[in-house]
Amino acid sequence: MRAKPLLGLLAWIVGITFFLPVAWMVLTAFHSEQDAATNPPSIAADLTLDGFREFFGATSGASPWPPLINSATASIVSTLLVLALSIPAAYALSIRPVRKWTDVLFFFLSTKMLPVVAGLLPIYLIAQQAGMLDNIWTLVILYTSMNLPIAVWMMRSFLAEVPIEILEAAAIDGAGLVTVLRRVIVPVAMPGIAATALICFIFSWNEMLFARVLTGVVAQTAPVFLTSFVTSQGLFLAKVCAAATVISLPVLAAGFAAQDKLVQGLSLGAVK
């Protein structure tokens, strides 16, 4: 019993430790470049919106909206494709297991063992030969293939918790596979689907390596646009923090909107 308060205190310390850099980033975003560059940093410095004005192109004329729209397009479309592919795959691996389904799961897992950098050059050459460089649909295809193994593993664990009695009742009523997936599996597993979708969205939104190499101007994403604030003239800390704050908002908003489903989904099957 004495260990519970200590564990609670330790949890608060760990949580605050992880939150402090984010809070510092947001605070620095509202400082001027001069105040942001002081050492030690000044917490009580005057607040300003100059960093946000610079991010939205008030002085440079560079609009952040095309990169933000590109990131949203690649993240949302790839997440929808991942869900459309992972739910039937997870159904075949959990509720109606195919032969040697463990080998199938290992195959999905093995695709994540290759370092991303190792596949960068072949993917670049393929995209170049196909005329798909600086194309947002190239990122959609890559993000879908990158997140699909994780989604299949997650969805399989969620669908394994669906009561078999519900499926048997649907089969007695004459429901086909598509009807079972759409009207039985999806509503019951919605918390798990929401958790999977959020994680895939976050991974797609934050990805920068492929976006940095395979895109230029037309398909530039928000993380790549963020690097434009690091120039040969130096690091404009207030502008970088303002840009990072704005770019983080869609992920935070998605997490806040799906927080109840996320908690249910991540805890699904944890308690027997």
C-alpha positions in Angstrom: 0.0 0.0 0.0 2.9 2.4 0.7 4.2 1.9 -2.8 1.1 3.4 -4.4 1.7 7.0 -3.5 5.3 6.7 -4.6 4.2 5.2 -7.9 1.7 8.0 -8.4 4.4 10.6 -7.6 6.8 8.9 -10.1 4.1 8.9 -12.7 3.6 12.7 -12.2 7.3 13.3 -12.5 7.6 11.3 -15.7 4.5 13.0 -17.2 5.8 16.5 -16.3 9.2 15.6 -17.7 7.7 14.7 -21.0 5.4 17.7 -21.1 8.0 20.4 -20.2 9.7 20.5 -23.7 6.3 20.9 -25.3 5.3 23.6 -22.9 8.7 25.3 -23.5 8.2 25.1 -27.3 4.8 26.8 -27.1 6.1 29.5 -24.7 9.1 30.2 -27.0 6.7 30.6 -30.0 5.2 33.7 -28.3 8.6 35.3 -27.7 10.7 37.5 -30.0 13.8 36.1 -31.6 16.0 38.2 -29.3 14.2 36.9 -26.2 14.1 33.4 -27.4 17.9 33.4 -28.0 18.9 34.5 -24.5 20.9 32.2 -22.3 19.5 31.4 -19.8 16.1 31.7 -21.5 13.8 34.4 -20.2 10.4 33.0 -19.1 9.0 36.4 -18.2 9.8 38.0 -21.6 7.2 40.0 -23.5 4.8 38.0 -25.6 4.4 38.6 -29.3 2.8 37.0 -32.3 5.7 37.8 -34.7 6.7 34.1 -35.0 3.2 33.1 -36.1 3.0 36.0 -38.5 6.3 34.9 -40.1 5.0 31.3 -40.3 1.9 32.4 -42.2 4.1 34.5 -44.6 3.4 38.0 -43.4 6.9 39.1 -44.3 8.4 36.3 -46.5 5.3 35.7 -48.6 5.7 31.9 -48.2 2.3 30.4 -47.5 2.2 27.3 -45.2 -1.2 26.2 -46.5 -0.1 24.1 -49.5 2.3 22.0 -47.2 -0.4 21.7 -44.6 -3.0 20.6 -47.2 -0.5 18.1 -48.6 0.2 16.6 -45.2 -3.6 16.4 -44.5 -4.2 14.7 -47.8 -1.4 12.2 -47.5 -2.3 11.4 -43.8 -6.1 11.1 -44.2 -6.1 9.2 -47.5 -3.4 6.8 -46.4 -5.2 6.2 -43.0 -8.5 5.4 -44.8 -6.7 3.0 -47.1 -4.9 1.3 -44.2 -8.2 0.8 -42.4 -9.9 -0.5 -45.5 -7.2 -3.1 -46.0 -6.3 -3.9 -42.4 -9.9 -4.7 -41.1 -10.6 -7.5 -43.6 -7.0 -8.8 -43.1 -7.4 -8.8 -39.3 -10.8 -10.5 -39.7 -9.1 -13.3 -41.7 -6.3 -13.6 -39.1 -8.5 -13.6 -35.9 -12.2 -14.4 -36.4 -11.8 -16.7 -39.4 -8.1 -17.7 -39.3 -6.6 -18.7 -42.5 -4.1 -21.6 -42.7 -0.7 -20.7 -41.2 -1.9 -17.4 -40.0 1.0 -17.1 -37.7 3.4 -17.1 -40.7 1.2 -14.3 -42.2 1.6 -12.2 -39.0 5.3 -12.8 -39.0 5.5 -11.7 -42.6 3.7 -8.4 -41.8 6.1 -7.9 -38.8 9.2 -8.7 -40.9 8.4 -5.8 -43.3 9.2 -3.4 -40.4 12.6 -5.0 -39.8 14.2 -3.3 -42.8 15.6 0.1 -41.9 13.8 2.9 -43.8 17.0 4.3 -45.1 17.9 1.0 -46.7 14.8 1.3 -49.0 15.2 5.0 -49.7 17.4 4.7 -52.8 15.3 2.0 -54.6 12.1 3.8 -53.9 13.6 7.0 -55.2 14.7 5.3 -58.4 11.3 3.6 -58.9 9.5 6.9 -58.3 11.8 8.7 -60.7 11.3 6.1 -63.5 7.5 6.2 -62.9 7.5 10.0 -63.1 6.1 10.1 -59.5 8.6 12.4 -57.9 7.1 15.5 -56.1 3.7 13.8 -56.3 1.5 13.6 -53.2 0.1 10.2 -54.3 3.6 8.7 -54.0 3.5 9.6 -50.3 0.0 8.2 -50.0 1.2 4.8 -51.3 4.3 4.8 -49.1 2.5 5.8 -46.0 -0.2 3.1 -46.6 2.5 0.4 -47.0 4.4 1.6 -44.0 1.4 1.7 -41.6 -0.4 -1.4 -42.9 1.7 -4.0 -40.9 1.1 -2.1 -37.6 -2.6 -1.7 -38.3 -3.0 -5.4 -39.1 -1.4 -6.4 -35.8 -3.4 -3.9 -33.8 -6.7 -4.7 -35.5 -6.2 -8.4 -35.1 -5.9 -8.0 -31.3 -9.0 -5.8 -31.3 -11.1 -8.2 -33.4 -10.0 -11.2 -31.4 -12.0 -9.6 -28.5 -15.3 -9.5 -30.5 -17.7 -12.0 -29.0 -18.2 -15.0 -31.3 -21.8 -15.2 -30.3 -22.6 -12.0 -32.0 -21.1 -13.3 -35.3 -23.0 -16.6 -34.9 -26.2 -14.7 -34.4 -25.5 -12.6 -37.5 -24.8 -15.7 -39.5 -28.1 -17.3 -38.4 -29.9 -14.1 -39.6 -28.3 -14.7 -43.1 -25.8 -11.8 -42.9 -23.0 -12.1 -45.5 -19.3 -11.2 -45.0 -19.7 -7.6 -46.1 -22.7 -7.1 -43.9 -21.0 -8.7 -40.9 -18.0 -6.4 -41.4 -20.0 -3.3 -41.8 -22.8 -3.7 -39.3 -21.3 -6.0 -36.7 -17.5 -5.9 -36.6 -17.0 -2.2 -37.2 -19.4 -0.9 -34.6 -18.1 -3.3 -31.9 -14.5 -2.7 -32.7 -14.9 1.1 -33.2 -12.6 2.0 -30.2 -9.9 -0.2 -31.6 -10.4 1.3 -35.1 -10.2 4.8 -33.7 -6.9 4.0 -31.9 -5.4 2.4 -35.0 -6.5 5.3 -37.2 -5.1 7.9 -34.8 -1.7 6.1 -34.6 -1.5 5.7 -38.4 -2.5 9.4 -38.8 0.2 10.5 -36.4 2.9 8.4 -38.1 1.9 9.7 -41.5 1.7 13.4 -40.4 5.1 13.3 -38.7 7.0 11.4 -41.4 9.7 13.5 -43.0 12.4 11.3 -44.5 10.5 10.1 -47.6 8.8 13.5 -47.9 12.1 15.3 -47.8 13.7 13.1 -50.5 10.7 12.4 -52.8 9.1 15.8 -52.8 10.1 19.3 -53.9 7.7 22.2 -54.1 4.3 20.8 -55.3 4.0 17.9 -52.8 6.0 19.4 -50.0 4.6 18.4 -46.6 4.4 20.4 -43.3 7.4 18.7 -41.6 9.5 19.5 -44.7 8.2 23.1 -44.7 9.3 23.3 -41.1 12.9 22.8 -42.0 12.9 25.9 -44.2 13.1 28.0 -41.0 16.6 26.6 -40.4 18.7 28.6 -42.8 22.4 29.4 -43.4 21.8 32.7 -41.6 21.1 30.8 -38.4 18.4 29.1 -36.3 15.4 31.4 -35.8 14.2 29.7 -32.7 11.0 31.7 -32.1 9.9 31.1 -35.7 10.7 27.4 -35.6 8.8 27.0 -32.3 5.8 28.9 -33.8 5.8 26.7 -36.9 6.2 23.5 -34.8 3.3 24.6 -32.6 0.9 25.2 -35.5 2.0 21.9 -37.3 1.3 20.0 -34.1 -2.2 21.3 -33.7 -3.9 18.8 -36.1 -2.4 15.8 -34.3 -3.4 17.2 -30.9 -6.9 18.0 -32.2 -7.3 14.5 -33.6 -6.1 13.0 -30.3 -8.4 15.2 -28.3 -11.4 14.4 -30.4 -10.8 10.6 -30.2 -9.5 10.4 -26.7 -12.5 8.4 -25.3 -12.3 5.9 -28.2 -8.5 5.9 -27.9 -8.5 4.9 -24.2 -11.1 2.2 -24.8 -9.2 0.9 -27.8 -5.8 0.7 -26.2 -7.3 -1.0 -23.1 -9.5 -3.4 -25.2 -8.6 -6.9 -24.1 -6.3 -5.8 -21.3 -8.7 -6.9 -18.6 -10.1 -10.4 -18.7 
